[in-house]
Amino acid sequence: MLSLTASDQATYTTKRLEGGIEFTRKGELVVTPACRIRTVEADLGLLHRVLRWASTLRLPNGQRWLEYHPLLGVRRSHEKKPKRPVATWDRFQKVQAAIQQEAANAKAKDQPDVYIRWTSWKLALVLAESTGRRIGSIRQLRWEDIDLNGSNYSLAC
């Protein structure tokens, strides 16, 4: 029977942050280096997902692999104030000017596919600056996400 507790998780977090956890890989002793909280967060996230999977999966005889999720409800450590990169207004304007120049070059060379690509980048850049969204979320936008009929033009992200 698997017995993990909130105390075990807290101990792992402390030891993983400090480094020095020893284990063997292919017969060779390996010692983990000190790491940051994001690494511990990823480790524990994977552990919780595996435990959830094992506590819901049924074997052919009807039994579950685990009777229950031993860490269900136990909070995991997370980064308190994540550092988000922020571009300056000057950098935004320089990138926008460079995109406009590349789009103009493509139009002058009669390259419609390249021109459309640069125009799309300009739209994504302006959306990122005006909404504060990341490029990844803008890239996944669909027309259904955009409401042009509302009282305010808005993105339903």
CORVEN-V720815 format. One record per residue. N is the residue number from 0. OMEGA is omega as a letter, one per 30 degrees, with the letter a starting at -180 (* if undefined). D_CENTER is the distance of its C-alpha to the mean C-alpha in Angstrom with 1 decimal. Layout:
# CORVEN-V720815
n=N omega=OMEGA d_center=D_CENTER
n=N omega=OMEGA d_center=D_CENTER
This chain:
# CORVEN-V720815
n=0 omega=l d_center=33.6
n=1 omega=l d_center=30.2
n=2 omega=l d_center=30.3
n=3 omega=a d_center=27.2
n=4 omega=l d_center=27.2
n=5 omega=l d_center=25.2
n=6 omega=l d_center=27.3
n=7 omega=l d_center=26.2
n=8 omega=l d_center=22.6
n=9 omega=l d_center=23.5
n=10 omega=l d_center=25.6
n=11 omega=a d_center=22.9
n=12 omega=a d_center=20.6
n=13 omega=a d_center=23.5
n=14 omega=a d_center=24.6
n=15 omega=l d_center=21.2
n=16 omega=a d_center=20.7
n=17 omega=a d_center=24.3
n=18 omega=l d_center=24.3
n=19 omega=l d_center=27.4
n=20 omega=a d_center=26.5
n=21 omega=l d_center=28.8
n=22 omega=l d_center=28.6
n=23 omega=l d_center=30.3
n=24 omega=a d_center=28.9
n=25 omega=l d_center=31.6
n=26 omega=a d_center=34.2
n=27 omega=l d_center=33.0
n=28 omega=l d_center=32.0
n=29 omega=l d_center=28.5
n=30 omega=a d_center=27.5
n=31 omega=l d_center=23.9
n=32 omega=l d_center=23.3
n=33 omega=a d_center=22.1
n=34 omega=l d_center=18.4
n=35 omega=a d_center=16.2
n=36 omega=a d_center=14.7
n=37 omega=l d_center=11.1
n=38 omega=l d_center=12.8
n=39 omega=l d_center=14.8
n=40 omega=l d_center=12.0
n=41 omega=l d_center=10.6
n=42 omega=a d_center=14.3
n=43 omega=l d_center=15.2
n=44 omega=l d_center=12.5
n=45 omega=l d_center=13.9
n=46 omega=a d_center=17.4
n=47 omega=l d_center=17.1
n=48 omega=l d_center=15.9
n=49 omega=l d_center=18.9
n=50 omega=l d_center=21.2
n=51 omega=l d_center=20.5
n=52 omega=a d_center=21.1
n=53 omega=a d_center=24.3
n=54 omega=l d_center=25.6
n=55 omega=a d_center=25.5
n=56 omega=l d_center=26.7
n=57 omega=l d_center=30.5
n=58 omega=l d_center=32.7
n=59 omega=l d_center=35.7
n=60 omega=l d_center=38.0
n=61 omega=l d_center=35.9
n=62 omega=l d_center=34.6
n=63 omega=l d_center=31.0
n=64 omega=l d_center=29.6
n=65 omega=l d_center=28.9
n=66 omega=a d_center=31.0
n=67 omega=l d_center=28.3
n=68 omega=a d_center=24.8
n=69 omega=a d_center=26.0
n=70 omega=a d_center=23.0
n=71 omega=l d_center=22.6
n=72 omega=l d_center=22.2
n=73 omega=a d_center=21.6
n=74 omega=l d_center=19.0
n=75 omega=l d_center=16.6
n=76 omega=l d_center=16.2
n=77 omega=a d_center=13.3
n=78 omega=a d_center=13.1
n=79 omega=a d_center=15.8
n=80 omega=a d_center=15.3
n=81 omega=l d_center=12.1
n=82 omega=l d_center=13.4
n=83 omega=l d_center=12.3
n=84 omega=a d_center=14.2
n=85 omega=l d_center=17.0
n=86 omega=l d_center=19.5
n=87 omega=l d_center=23.1
n=88 omega=l d_center=25.3
n=89 omega=l d_center=27.4
n=90 omega=l d_center=24.6
n=91 omega=a d_center=23.6
n=92 omega=l d_center=27.2
n=93 omega=l d_center=27.6
n=94 omega=l d_center=24.8
n=95 omega=l d_center=26.2
n=96 omega=l d_center=29.6
n=97 omega=l d_center=28.6
n=98 omega=l d_center=27.0
n=99 omega=l d_center=30.2
n=100 omega=l d_center=32.3
n=101 omega=l d_center=30.6
n=102 omega=l d_center=31.0
n=103 omega=l d_center=34.6
n=104 omega=a d_center=35.2
n=105 omega=l d_center=33.9
n=106 omega=l d_center=36.1
n=107 omega=a d_center=39.1
n=108 omega=l d_center=38.7
n=109 omega=l d_center=38.5
n=110 omega=a d_center=35.1
n=111 omega=a d_center=33.8
n=112 omega=l d_center=30.7
n=113 omega=l d_center=29.6
n=114 omega=l d_center=30.7
n=115 omega=l d_center=28.5
n=116 omega=a d_center=25.4
n=117 omega=l d_center=26.1
n=118 omega=l d_center=26.8
n=119 omega=l d_center=23.5
n=120 omega=l d_center=21.7
n=121 omega=l d_center=23.9
n=122 omega=l d_center=23.0
n=123 omega=l d_center=19.2
n=124 omega=l d_center=20.0
n=125 omega=l d_center=22.2
n=126 omega=l d_center=19.9
n=127 omega=a d_center=17.1
n=128 omega=a d_center=19.8
n=129 omega=a d_center=21.5
n=130 omega=a d_center=18.8
n=131 omega=l d_center=16.3
n=132 omega=l d_center=13.5
n=133 omega=a d_center=11.1
n=134 omega=l d_center=12.4
n=135 omega=l d_center=9.8
n=136 omega=l d_center=10.9
n=137 omega=a d_center=14.4
n=138 omega=a d_center=14.5
n=139 omega=l d_center=14.0
n=140 omega=l d_center=16.9
n=141 omega=a d_center=20.0
n=142 omega=l d_center=23.5
n=143 omega=a d_center=23.5
n=144 omega=a d_center=20.9
n=145 omega=a d_center=23.3
n=146 omega=l d_center=26.3
n=147 omega=a d_center=29.2
n=148 omega=a d_center=31.9
n=149 omega=a d_center=30.8
n=150 omega=l d_center=32.6
n=151 omega=l d_center=29.6
n=152 omega=a d_center=27.6
n=153 omega=l d_center=24.1
n=154 omega=l d_center=20.8
n=155 omega=a d_center=19.9
n=156 omega=* d_center=16.1
